[in-house]
Amino acid sequence: MASLPRRFINWAAAFEDGAIIRAAFFGLLSATAVTLYLDYTEMNAVAPVTSTPDLSPILPAFDPDAPGGTPGPAIATPMETLRQPLEIELGSGGTLSVTGTILPGSAERFAAEIAQYGEYVERVVLNSPGGSVTDALAMGKLIREQGFATVVEAGGLCASSCPLVFAGGKERLATAASAIAVHQIYAAAPSDASLTSRLEAAGNAMSDAQHMTAEISRYMISMGIDAEVWLRALETPPDRLSYFSADDLTRLKLATRLTT
């Protein structure tokens, strides 16, 4: 009878070299992804990632190493106001003001407001640090369906997922003093999540991120926005923001027109 080492050698020899190499590669890739994920969450003291990206955004921070090259414009609205859940208010002259954080369910509230007041709305003025990606996409799509313009005024903020809403405008108006910025999508699990939950999240995070990236890419293309806008987001860590200059906004077709 063959010894145990010999039986193992015979078993391994039954596989093609290509199969062994592929198995080893994917095994190493999986192990590396899990290790990097655990190291990142521990070193940065951030909450672990889950399979859904619908969480509160990180508020503005400029990263000099991120694409864009210059700090963002000054933001006139207090951060305490921007951190509050989304407020939707119909003003005069067909202006619908949308201020605050986009939370899960914000798109439904926005749709309800449009259903009630849509005939009076001509433009949606945005002032938001972002938030739920899926809600931002839904809001942007509804804005395009209704044919509204979108506006980020001087001193206003439209960051994280908010530019997805801005992209929905049939006409998209901004100024050189509008703070419009993007970063990577991210999500978090409770800080007391178990190791098992963290490992499961690590296994799902890459697939979820790729799926969301594909959805956002298709959306931006359908809105007539240059692909570089989303590439800038992918290049910018989730705790930083990459701000668009006035030239960027028009060159990348994120804004259709700059106002003073």
Phi, psi and omega in degrees: 000137182291147179291165179300314177301319181295319179298321178296318180297316179298320180296315180296323183293341182288343180269149174290152179302320181298321180295319180296316181296317180296317180298317180295319182296311182291328175296314178295320179299315180296315180297321180294318180299315180296315181298314180297321180297312181294319179297319183296313182294326180285314184292326184260000178053040177255159180287144182297158184276143173248186185275001179239137181269010187272074178227171181296147181278163169275131184285167193309137173207133181266131178249111183296342179270353181279158177303149178121314170084342182226153176296160178282162177297161178295143181255124186279331184278133179301143180299329179300324178287317181293333180283346181286156176304154186306130173250132181239121186223129177274122179253195181278163175067025177078020182263127174250113182269130180237111187230134175115191186275136179276108181257162173305127184102347180297325181296323178294318178297318179298315180297322178295320177295319179294320179298327182275320188240006187306327182293341179264351187269133174242328183216151178245117180265121187256138175209085191210142174277003179096207182143234184299121181291315182296323178291320178298317178298316181296320179295317179298318179296320180293321178300316180294319179300323182277347179077022180284156168272156173241148186221136166239111186282168175301130183084354178274158180242136172218096189230168177061247181274348182303322178301338175293323176292314180303321181297338181288344183296136174296320169240136185236111188250135178212176176232172176294342180257015175273129180268097181242125190207158181226164171202177180296144172290152181204167176210170182215151175253165178305145184295341180264018180299145182287164178300321179300317179296322180294320179293319178296319179297319179299322180291331182267338190300316183296317180296315181297317181297319180293319179298314181294322178300317179296318181295316180294320180299314178299319180298311182297320177298316181295335179271358179081023182263141179297141182299337182298335179301313181283330175298323177298321178297316182296334183274349188253122181304153186292346177258019178226168175230141173254112183273144177266130175286170178301320178294320178301316186301317180277322181298321182269002177065021175288321171252136177275339180201141174261137178245171181258000000 
